[in-house]
């Protein structure tokens, strides 16, 4: 079974969008660490907390806050950016696969 260029391009777009959204959510969490008085359980902030907290909580146990600053969101911004670049960046694995399949069909 071979992958079609359209399916691979859909995969590339989907991965890029999901990883970009995760990066954006973690960037919001970085900003929210500056405002500890905000309740992350209410309103729109809950939409930011719910998808990110399952990754941030174990990271906080592994890497303690440095000087009172929570570095867990910074770590996850770096990790999601790295994974996005490795998979769907200009030289990413999925990008290269799309190019290879497209050139084989031409």
N, CA, C and O atoms as CSV, one atom per row, in Angstrom:
chain,resi,resn,atom,element,x,y,z
A,1,UNK,N,N,0.846,-1.172,0.000
A,1,UNK,CA,C,0.000,0.000,0.000
A,1,UNK,C,C,0.894,1.238,0.000
A,1,UNK,O,O,1.756,1.394,0.865
A,2,UNK,N,N,0.682,2.097,-0.960
A,2,UNK,CA,C,1.480,3.315,-1.044
A,2,UNK,C,C,0.625,4.516,-0.665
A,2,UNK,O,O,-0.587,4.540,-0.880
A,3,UNK,N,N,1.283,5.491,-0.106
A,3,UNK,CA,C,0.598,6.712,0.303
A,3,UNK,C,C,0.464,7.641,-0.895
A,3,UNK,O,O,1.379,7.757,-1.710
A,4,UNK,N,N,-0.669,8.290,-0.992
A,4,UNK,CA,C,-0.871,9.248,-2.064
A,4,UNK,C,C,-0.365,10.615,-1.614
A,4,UNK,O,O,-0.350,10.914,-0.420
A,5,UNK,N,N,0.048,11.440,-2.570
A,5,UNK,CA,C,0.509,12.779,-2.194
A,5,UNK,C,C,-0.563,13.575,-1.445
A,5,UNK,O,O,-0.246,14.321,-0.518
A,6,UNK,N,N,-1.828,13.419,-1.844
A,6,UNK,CA,C,-2.899,14.164,-1.173
A,6,UNK,C,C,-3.034,13.740,0.288
A,6,UNK,O,O,-3.219,14.583,1.166
A,7,UNK,N,N,-2.943,12.438,0.548
A,7,UNK,CA,C,-3.047,11.944,1.928
A,7,UNK,C,C,-1.868,12.437,2.760
A,7,UNK,O,O,-2.038,12.833,3.913
A,8,UNK,N,N,-0.686,12.413,2.178
A,8,UNK,CA,C,0.496,12.878,2.904
A,8,UNK,C,C,0.444,14.383,3.145
A,8,UNK,O,O,0.865,14.863,4.197
A,9,UNK,N,N,-0.071,15.122,2.171
A,9,UNK,CA,C,-0.203,16.564,2.365
A,9,UNK,C,C,-1.228,16.874,3.448
A,9,UNK,O,O,-1.060,17.823,4.215
A,10,UNK,N,N,-2.293,16.071,3.512
A,10,UNK,CA,C,-3.279,16.240,4.588
A,10,UNK,C,C,-2.648,15.946,5.939
A,10,UNK,O,O,-2.875,16.666,6.911
A,11,UNK,N,N,-1.853,14.882,5.993
A,11,UNK,CA,C,-1.142,14.541,7.225
A,11,UNK,C,C,-0.195,15.668,7.620
A,11,UNK,O,O,-0.131,16.057,8.786
A,12,UNK,N,N,0.531,16.182,6.649
A,12,UNK,CA,C,1.469,17.270,6.902
A,12,UNK,C,C,0.736,18.499,7.439
A,12,UNK,O,O,1.176,19.113,8.411
A,13,UNK,N,N,-0.368,18.850,6.810
A,13,UNK,CA,C,-1.145,20.009,7.260
A,13,UNK,C,C,-1.704,19.775,8.657
A,13,UNK,O,O,-1.622,20.652,9.517
A,14,UNK,N,N,-2.272,18.593,8.885
A,14,UNK,CA,C,-2.865,18.279,10.186
A,14,UNK,C,C,-1.846,18.301,11.310
A,14,UNK,O,O,-2.090,18.884,12.366
A,15,UNK,N,N,-0.697,17.661,11.082
A,15,UNK,CA,C,0.359,17.662,12.100
A,15,UNK,C,C,0.852,19.074,12.381
A,15,UNK,O,O,1.054,19.455,13.534
A,16,UNK,N,N,1.041,19.840,11.323
A,16,UNK,CA,C,1.496,21.218,11.494
A,16,UNK,C,C,0.504,22.044,12.292
A,16,UNK,O,O,0.892,22.831,13.156
A,17,UNK,N,N,-0.784,21.863,12.000
A,17,UNK,CA,C,-1.815,22.622,12.712
A,17,UNK,C,C,-1.894,22.218,14.183
A,17,UNK,O,O,-1.959,23.077,15.062
A,18,UNK,N,N,-1.888,20.918,14.449
A,18,UNK,CA,C,-1.989,20.440,15.834
A,18,UNK,C,C,-0.774,20.872,16.649
A,18,UNK,O,O,-0.918,21.372,17.765
A,19,UNK,N,N,0.411,20.683,16.100
A,19,UNK,CA,C,1.622,21.065,16.830
A,19,UNK,C,C,1.719,22.583,16.989
A,19,UNK,O,O,2.200,23.069,18.013
A,20,UNK,N,N,1.270,23.323,15.991
A,20,UNK,CA,C,1.236,24.778,16.107
A,20,UNK,C,C,0.272,25.237,17.188
A,20,UNK,O,O,0.566,26.173,17.931
A,21,UNK,N,N,-0.884,24.576,17.278
A,21,UNK,CA,C,-1.856,24.905,18.321
A,21,UNK,C,C,-1.300,24.597,19.703
A,21,UNK,O,O,-1.466,25.394,20.626
A,22,UNK,N,N,-0.634,23.441,19.860
A,22,UNK,CA,C,-0.018,23.099,21.146
A,22,UNK,C,C,1.017,24.155,21.533
A,22,UNK,O,O,1.062,24.589,22.684
A,23,UNK,N,N,1.838,24.563,20.586
A,23,UNK,CA,C,2.846,25.586,20.866
A,23,UNK,C,C,2.178,26.875,21.326
A,23,UNK,O,O,2.622,27.501,22.289
A,24,UNK,N,N,1.124,27.266,20.645
A,24,UNK,CA,C,0.398,28.481,21.013
A,24,UNK,C,C,-0.205,28.367,22.415
A,24,UNK,O,O,-0.144,29.318,23.195
A,25,UNK,N,N,-0.784,27.213,22.737
A,25,UNK,CA,C,-1.353,27.014,24.073
A,25,UNK,C,C,-0.275,27.105,25.149
A,25,UNK,O,O,-0.495,27.699,26.204
A,26,UNK,N,N,0.892,26.514,24.881
A,26,UNK,CA,C,1.979,26.593,25.863
A,26,UNK,C,C,2.516,28.021,25.977
A,26,UNK,O,O,2.928,28.435,27.061
A,27,UNK,N,N,2.518,28.775,24.883
A,27,UNK,CA,C,2.915,30.186,24.962
A,27,UNK,C,C,1.939,30.968,25.838
A,27,UNK,O,O,2.349,31.822,26.624
A,28,UNK,N,N,0.647,30.673,25.699
A,28,UNK,CA,C,-0.338,31.302,26.584
A,28,UNK,C,C,-0.070,30.935,28.036
A,28,UNK,O,O,-0.204,31.779,28.922
A,29,UNK,N,N,0.308,29.680,28.290
A,29,UNK,CA,C,0.595,29.261,29.662
A,29,UNK,C,C,1.803,30.004,30.219
A,29,UNK,O,O,1.843,30.307,31.412
A,30,UNK,N,N,2.788,30.303,29.374
A,30,UNK,CA,C,3.942,31.087,29.827
A,30,UNK,C,C,3.468,32.460,30.298
A,30,UNK,O,O,3.855,32.921,31.372
A,31,UNK,N,N,2.638,33.105,29.498
A,31,UNK,CA,C,2.122,34.424,29.869
A,31,UNK,C,C,1.283,34.325,31.142
A,31,UNK,O,O,1.358,35.204,32.001
A,32,UNK,N,N,0.492,33.274,31.268
A,32,UNK,CA,C,-0.365,33.127,32.451
A,32,UNK,C,C,0.436,32.904,33.729
A,32,UNK,O,O,-0.070,33.173,34.819
A,33,UNK,N,N,1.673,32.419,33.623
A,33,UNK,CA,C,2.487,32.261,34.834
A,33,UNK,C,C,2.848,33.618,35.437
A,33,UNK,O,O,3.204,33.693,36.613
A,34,UNK,N,N,2.761,34.680,34.653
A,34,UNK,CA,C,3.035,36.021,35.161
A,34,UNK,C,C,1.876,36.550,35.999
A,34,UNK,O,O,2.026,37.537,36.719
A,35,UNK,N,N,0.722,35.894,35.905
A,35,UNK,CA,C,-0.479,36.329,36.621
A,35,UNK,C,C,-1.025,35.180,37.470
A,35,UNK,O,O,-2.061,34.605,37.139
A,36,UNK,N,N,-0.337,34.845,38.558
A,36,UNK,CA,C,-0.760,33.691,39.366
A,36,UNK,C,C,-2.115,33.886,40.047
A,36,UNK,O,O,-2.722,32.912,40.492
A,37,UNK,N,N,-2.597,35.116,40.134
A,37,UNK,CA,C,-3.878,35.362,40.783
A,37,UNK,C,C,-5.062,34.952,39.902
A,37,UNK,O,O,-6.183,34.843,40.399
A,38,UNK,N,N,-4.835,34.722,38.604
A,38,UNK,CA,C,-5.921,34.323,37.709
A,38,UNK,C,C,-6.350,32.889,38.000
A,38,UNK,O,O,-5.519,32.021,38.266
A,39,UNK,N,N,-7.648,32.657,37.945
A,39,UNK,CA,C,-8.204,31.325,38.180
A,39,UNK,C,C,-8.302,30.593,36.843
A,39,UNK,O,O,-9.121,30.944,35.993
A,40,UNK,N,N,-7.465,29.576,36.665
A,40,UNK,CA,C,-7.442,28.826,35.410
A,40,UNK,C,C,-8.598,27.839,35.289
A,40,UNK,O,O,-8.723,27.146,34.279
A,41,UNK,N,N,-9.434,27.775,36.307
A,41,UNK,CA,C,-10.579,26.863,36.289
A,41,UNK,C,C,-11.826,27.516,35.691
A,41,UNK,O,O,-12.836,26.842,35.493
A,42,UNK,N,N,-11.769,28.807,35.405
A,42,UNK,CA,C,-12.964,29.517,34.972
A,42,UNK,C,C,-12.803,30.098,33.576
A,42,UNK,O,O,-11.715,30.502,33.168
A,43,UNK,N,N,-13.908,30.126,32.866
A,43,UNK,CA,C,-13.990,30.814,31.585
A,43,UNK,C,C,-13.046,30.285,30.517
A,43,UNK,O,O,-12.784,29.086,30.415
A,44,UNK,N,N,-12.550,31.221,29.730
A,44,UNK,CA,C,-11.683,30.894,28.599
A,44,UNK,C,C,-10.367,30.276,29.062
A,44,UNK,O,O,-9.788,29.446,28.361
A,45,UNK,N,N,-9.900,30.671,30.224
A,45,UNK,CA,C,-8.625,30.142,30.720
A,45,UNK,C,C,-8.682,28.632,30.921
A,45,UNK,O,O,-7.658,27.954,30.835
A,46,UNK,N,N,-9.866,28.107,31.187
A,46,UNK,CA,C,-10.024,26.656,31.325
A,46,UNK,C,C,-9.683,25.953,30.009
A,46,UNK,O,O,-9.123,24.856,30.012
A,47,UNK,N,N,-10.023,26.590,28.890
A,47,UNK,CA,C,-9.737,26.016,27.570
A,47,UNK,C,C,-8.234,25.955,27.302
A,47,UNK,O,O,-7.780,25.177,26.464
A,48,UNK,N,N,-7.479,26.762,28.003
A,48,UNK,CA,C,-6.021,26.728,27.876
A,48,UNK,C,C,-5.434,25.726,28.860
A,48,UNK,O,O,-4.476,25.025,28.534
A,49,UNK,N,N,-5.995,25.652,30.055
A,49,UNK,CA,C,-5.470,24.769,31.095
A,49,UNK,C,C,-5.728,23.290,30.808
A,49,UNK,O,O,-4.829,22.464,30.967
A,50,UNK,N,N,-6.941,22.952,30.388
A,50,UNK,CA,C,-7.328,21.542,30.247
A,50,UNK,C,C,-6.408,20.759,29.302
A,50,UNK,O,O,-5.967,19.675,29.682
A,51,UNK,N,N,-6.096,21.238,28.108
A,51,UNK,CA,C,-5.233,20.425,27.239
A,51,UNK,C,C,-3.747,20.453,27.605
A,51,UNK,O,O,-2.994,19.574,27.186
A,52,UNK,N,N,-3.320,21.448,28.377
A,52,UNK,CA,C,-1.890,21.561,28.663
A,52,UNK,C,C,-1.481,20.975,30.005
A,52,UNK,O,O,-0.355,20.501,30.155
A,53,UNK,N,N,-2.368,21.001,30.966
A,53,UNK,CA,C,-2.004,20.570,32.322
A,53,UNK,C,C,-1.556,19.105,32.408
A,53,UNK,O,O,-0.652,18.809,33.190
A,54,UNK,N,N,-2.150,18.168,31.635
A,54,UNK,CA,C,-1.659,16.781,31.715
A,54,UNK,C,C,-0.184,16.627,31.336
A,54,UNK,O,O,0.463,15.674,31.771
A,55,UNK,N,N,0.348,17.530,30.550
A,55,UNK,CA,C,1.772,17.486,30.209
A,55,UNK,C,C,2.606,18.324,31.177
A,55,UNK,O,O,3.739,17.967,31.499
A,56,UNK,N,N,2.044,19.430,31.632
A,56,UNK,CA,C,2.802,20.322,32.510
A,56,UNK,C,C,2.977,19.760,33.919
A,56,UNK,O,O,4.040,19.929,34.517
A,57,UNK,N,N,1.962,19.101,34.457
A,57,UNK,CA,C,2.040,18.599,35.841
A,57,UNK,C,C,3.200,17.616,36.040
A,57,UNK,O,O,3.973,17.791,36.981
A,58,UNK,N,N,3.354,16.586,35.188
A,58,UNK,CA,C,4.505,15.691,35.379
A,58,UNK,C,C,5.842,16.392,35.145
A,58,UNK,O,O,6.844,16.059,35.777
A,59,UNK,N,N,5.849,17.357,34.239
A,59,UNK,CA,C,7.083,18.094,33.970
A,59,UNK,C,C,7.487,18.914,35.187
A,59,UNK,O,O,8.673,19.022,35.498
A,60,UNK,N,N,6.513,19.489,35.874
A,60,UNK,CA,C,6.804,20.259,37.090
A,60,UNK,C,C,7.366,19.372,38.192
A,60,UNK,O,O,8.209,19.812,38.973
A,61,UNK,N,N,6.905,18.124,38.261
A,61,UNK,CA,C,7.450,17.208,39.271
A,61,UNK,C,C,8.893,16.839,38.938
A,61,UNK,O,O,9.709,16.625,39.835
A,62,UNK,N,N,9.199,16.766,37.663
A,62,UNK,CA,C,10.532,16.389,37.215
A,62,UNK,C,C,11.494,17.576,37.278
A,62,UNK,O,O,12.643,17.428,37.694
A,63,UNK,N,N,11.022,18.748,36.866
A,63,UNK,CA,C,11.842,19.963,36.877
A,63,UNK,C,C,11.123,21.000,37.732
A,63,UNK,O,O,10.097,21.550,37.333
A,64,UNK,N,N,11.669,21.254,38.897
A,64,UNK,CA,C,11.072,22.196,39.840
A,64,UNK,C,C,11.185,23.630,39.304
A,64,UNK,O,O,12.078,23.932,38.512
A,65,UNK,N,N,10.278,24.507,39.739
A,65,UNK,CA,C,10.398,25.922,39.352
A,65,UNK,C,C,11.766,26.482,39.751
A,65,UNK,O,O,12.301,26.156,40.811
A,66,UNK,N,N,12.303,27.309,38.906
A,66,UNK,CA,C,13.619,27.901,39.141
A,66,UNK,C,C,13.410,29.339,39.599
A,66,UNK,O,O,12.891,30.168,38.851
A,67,UNK,N,N,13.814,29.627,40.823
A,67,UNK,CA,C,13.630,30.967,41.373
A,67,UNK,C,C,12.171,31.378,41.429
A,67,UNK,O,O,11.849,32.557,41.284
A,68,UNK,N,N,11.288,30.414,41.637
A,68,UNK,CA,C,9.860,30.698,41.687
A,68,UNK,C,C,9.197,30.810,40.328
A,68,UNK,O,O,8.008,31.114,40.241
A,69,UNK,N,N,9.955,30.567,39.263
A,69,UNK,CA,C,9.417,30.670,37.908
A,69,UNK,C,C,9.177,29.268,37.361
A,69,UNK,O,O,10.080,28.431,37.347
A,70,UNK,N,N,7.952,29.024,36.913
A,70,UNK,CA,C,7.582,27.732,36.335
A,70,UNK,C,C,8.155,27.638,34.919
A,70,UNK,O,O,7.720,28.359,34.021
A,71,UNK,N,N,9.123,26.758,34.725
A,71,UNK,CA,C,9.764,26.626,33.416
A,71,UNK,C,C,9.147,25.514,32.573
A,71,UNK,O,O,9.549,25.320,31.426
A,72,UNK,N,N,8.182,24.784,33.117
A,72,UNK,CA,C,7.567,23.676,32.380
A,72,UNK,C,C,6.957,24.120,31.047
A,72,UNK,O,O,7.169,23.439,30.044
A,73,UNK,N,N,6.208,25.233,30.987
A,73,UNK,CA,C,5.673,25.637,29.685
A,73,UNK,C,C,6.762,25.999,28.679
A,73,UNK,O,O,6.602,25.776,27.479
A,74,UNK,N,N,7.853,26.550,29.160
A,74,UNK,CA,C,8.965,26.899,28.265
A,74,UNK,C,C,9.558,25.628,27.657
A,74,UNK,O,O,9.873,25.587,26.467
A,75,UNK,N,N,9.705,24.601,28.480
A,75,UNK,CA,C,10.228,23.321,27.998
A,75,UNK,C,C,9.313,22.755,26.918
A,75,UNK,O,O,9.786,22.265,25.893
A,76,UNK,N,N,8.000,22.821,27.148
A,76,UNK,CA,C,7.062,22.257,26.173
A,76,UNK,C,C,6.964,23.090,24.902
A,76,UNK,O,O,6.713,22.537,23.831
A,77,UNK,N,N,7.153,24.390,24.988
A,77,UNK,CA,C,7.214,25.197,23.762
A,77,UNK,C,C,8.396,24.730,22.925
A,77,UNK,O,O,8.278,24.554,21.712
A,78,UNK,N,N,9.540,24.529,23.582
A,78,UNK,CA,C,10.722,24.048,22.869
A,78,UNK,C,C,10.519,22.670,22.266
A,78,UNK,O,O,10.892,22.432,21.118
A,79,UNK,N,N,9.929,21.762,23.031
A,79,UNK,CA,C,9.716,20.395,22.534
A,79,UNK,C,C,8.724,20.351,21.375
A,79,UNK,O,O,8.976,19.687,20.369
A,80,UNK,N,N,7.600,21.053,21.508
A,80,UNK,CA,C,6.621,21.023,20.415
A,80,UNK,C,C,7.162,21.719,19.169
A,80,UNK,O,O,6.878,21.290,18.050
A,81,UNK,N,N,7.927,22.774,19.348
A,81,UNK,CA,C,8.542,23.447,18.198
A,81,UNK,C,C,9.548,22.534,17.512
A,81,UNK,O,O,9.612,22.479,16.284
A,82,UNK,N,N,10.334,21.817,18.312
A,82,UNK,CA,C,11.311,20.885,17.754
A,82,UNK,C,C,10.627,19.764,16.982
A,82,UNK,O,O,11.022,19.453,15.858
A,83,UNK,N,N,9.613,19.161,17.571
A,83,UNK,CA,C,8.896,18.067,16.901
A,83,UNK,C,C,8.237,18.568,15.623
A,83,UNK,O,O,8.252,17.883,14.600
A,84,UNK,N,N,7.661,19.760,15.683
A,84,UNK,CA,C,7.028,20.322,14.479
A,84,UNK,C,C,8.058,20.523,13.370
A,84,UNK,O,O,7.801,20.197,12.211
A,85,UNK,N,N,9.200,21.049,13.721
A,85,UNK,CA,C,10.244,21.265,12.717
A,85,UNK,C,C,10.755,19.942,12.156
A,85,UNK,O,O,10.978,19.822,10.952
A,86,UNK,N,N,10.942,18.947,13.026
A,86,UNK,CA,C,11.444,17.647,12.576
A,86,UNK,C,C,10.454,16.907,11.681
A,86,UNK,O,O,10.860,16.138,10.809
A,87,UNK,N,N,9.173,17.134,11.890
A,87,UNK,CA,C,8.170,16.414,11.103
A,87,UNK,C,C,7.692,17.185,9.881
A,87,UNK,O,O,7.644,16.630,8.783
A,88,UNK,N,N,7.339,18.451,10.053
A,88,UNK,CA,C,6.703,19.176,8.955
A,88,UNK,C,C,7.421,20.462,8.566
A,88,UNK,O,O,6.882,21.256,7.795
A,89,UNK,N,N,8.615,20.680,9.082
A,89,UNK,CA,C,9.401,21.844,8.684
A,89,UNK,C,C,9.896,21.693,7.251
A,89,UNK,O,O,9.559,20.717,6.581
A,90,UNK,N,N,10.685,22.641,6.776
A,90,UNK,CA,C,11.173,22.605,5.394
A,90,UNK,C,C,11.951,21.339,5.078
A,90,UNK,O,O,11.891,20.841,3.953
A,91,UNK,N,N,12.680,20.813,6.054
A,91,UNK,CA,C,13.433,19.577,5.848
A,91,UNK,C,C,12.877,18.440,6.706
A,91,UNK,O,O,13.577,17.462,6.968
A,92,UNK,N,N,11.631,18.563,7.141
A,92,UNK,CA,C,11.018,17.579,8.017
A,92,UNK,C,C,10.774,16.245,7.331
A,92,UNK,O,O,10.768,16.148,6.104
A,93,UNK,N,N,10.575,15.226,8.146
A,93,UNK,CA,C,10.381,13.874,7.630
A,93,UNK,C,C,9.145,13.757,6.744
A,93,UNK,O,O,9.217,13.189,5.654
A,94,UNK,N,N,8.030,14.281,7.193
A,94,UNK,CA,C,6.804,14.195,6.393
A,94,UNK,C,C,6.937,15.046,5.137
A,94,UNK,O,O,6.477,14.642,4.069
A,95,UNK,N,N,7.550,16.198,5.246
A,95,UNK,CA,C,7.762,17.061,4.082
A,95,UNK,C,C,8.616,16.355,3.039
A,95,UNK,O,O,8.314,16.408,1.847
A,96,UNK,N,N,9.671,15.701,3.479
A,96,UNK,CA,C,10.528,14.962,2.550
A,96,UNK,C,C,9.777,13.799,1.907
A,96,UNK,O,O,9.963,13.510,0.725
A,97,UNK,N,N,8.933,13.140,2.686
A,97,UNK,CA,C,8.141,12.033,2.155
A,97,UNK,C,C,7.158,12.525,1.098
A,97,UNK,O,O,6.971,11.867,0.074
A,98,UNK,N,N,6.531,13.670,1.335
A,98,UNK,CA,C,5.622,14.260,0.345
A,98,UNK,C,C,6.379,14.554,-0.939
A,98,UNK,O,O,5.896,14.253,-2.031
A,99,UNK,N,N,7.554,15.134,-0.816
A,99,UNK,CA,C,8.361,15.447,-2.006
A,99,UNK,C,C,8.760,14.185,-2.757
A,99,UNK,O,O,8.706,14.146,-3.986
A,100,UNK,N,N,9.157,13.157,-2.024
A,100,UNK,CA,C,9.593,11.915,-2.657
A,100,UNK,C,C,8.437,11.236,-3.393
A,100,UNK,O,O,8.599,10.797,-4.532
A,101,UNK,N,N,7.290,11.150,-2.754
A,101,UNK,CA,C,6.137,10.510,-3.389
A,101,UNK,C,C,5.683,11.321,-4.598
A,101,UNK,O,O,5.337,10.749,-5.632
A,102,UNK,N,N,5.681,12.641,-4.478
A,102,UNK,CA,C,5.275,13.491,-5.598
A,102,UNK,C,C,6.228,13.357,-6.774
A,102,UNK,O,O,5.788,13.331,-7.924
A,103,UNK,N,N,7.528,13.271,-6.506
A,103,UNK,CA,C,8.501,13.148,-7.597
A,103,UNK,C,C,8.450,11.765,-8.240
A,103,UNK,O,O,8.726,11.635,-9.433
A,104,UNK,N,N,8.104,10.738,-7.481
A,104,UNK,CA,C,7.984,9.392,-8.049
A,104,UNK,C,C,6.781,9.277,-8.971
A,104,UNK,O,O,6.786,8.463,-9.895
A,105,UNK,N,N,5.755,10.076,-8.733
A,105,UNK,CA,C,4.566,10.037,-9.579
A,105,UNK,C,C,4.738,10.855,-10.847
A,105,UNK,O,O,4.031,10.642,-11.832
A,106,UNK,N,N,5.679,11.789,-10.820
A,106,UNK,CA,C,5.868,12.669,-11.983
A,106,UNK,C,C,6.627,11.996,-13.091
A,106,UNK,O,O,6.867,12.604,-14.134
